[in-house]
């Protein structure tokens, strides 16, 4: 039985991807926000990696059950 990731994790992954895209497209043209933006983006990427790891763990668990 190969199901999709849990809805909560999948929705969280989508939300983080959207936020990362928003951050990438919302840079201050003068560069005044670089330190804050880079820190926030790094935190988002770290969180994204954790969400992806959870999705993979769920998938592996489902695959081991089948």
C-alpha positions in Angstrom: 0.0 0.0 0.0 1.9 3.1 -1.3 0.0 6.1 0.1 1.0 9.8 -0.1 2.6 11.6 2.8 0.2 12.6 5.6 -1.8 15.6 4.6 -0.3 17.7 7.4 3.3 17.1 6.3 2.5 17.5 2.6 0.7 20.8 3.3 3.5 22.0 5.4 6.0 21.1 2.7 3.9 23.1 0.2 3.7 26.1 2.5 7.4 26.2 3.2 8.1 25.9 -0.6 5.8 28.9 -1.2 7.4 30.9 1.5 10.9 30.2 0.2 9.7 31.4 -3.3 8.2 34.5 -1.7 11.5 35.3 0.1 13.5 34.8 -3.1 11.3 37.2 -5.0 10.9 39.9 -2.3 14.4 41.2 -2.0 14.9 44.8 -1.3 16.4 46.3 -4.5 18.9 48.4 -2.4 20.0 45.3 -0.5 19.1 46.8 2.9 17.3 43.6 3.9 20.1 41.1 3.0 21.2 40.1 6.6 17.6 39.6 7.8 16.5 37.9 4.6 19.4 35.6 4.5 18.9 34.5 8.1 15.2 33.9 7.5 15.9 32.0 4.3 18.5 29.8 6.0 16.0 29.0 8.8 13.3 28.2 6.2 15.7 25.9 4.3 16.6 24.1 7.5 12.9 23.6 8.3 12.3 22.5 4.7 15.0 19.9 5.0 13.3 18.6 8.2 9.9 18.4 6.5 11.4 16.5 3.6 13.1 14.1 6.0 9.8 13.5 7.7 8.1 12.8 4.3 10.8 10.3 3.4 10.6 8.6 6.8 6.8 8.2 6.4 7.3 6.8 2.9 9.9 4.3 4.1 7.6 3.3 6.9 4.7 2.7 4.5 6.9 0.8 2.1 8.1 -1.5 4.9 4.5 -2.2 6.0 3.6 -3.4 2.5 
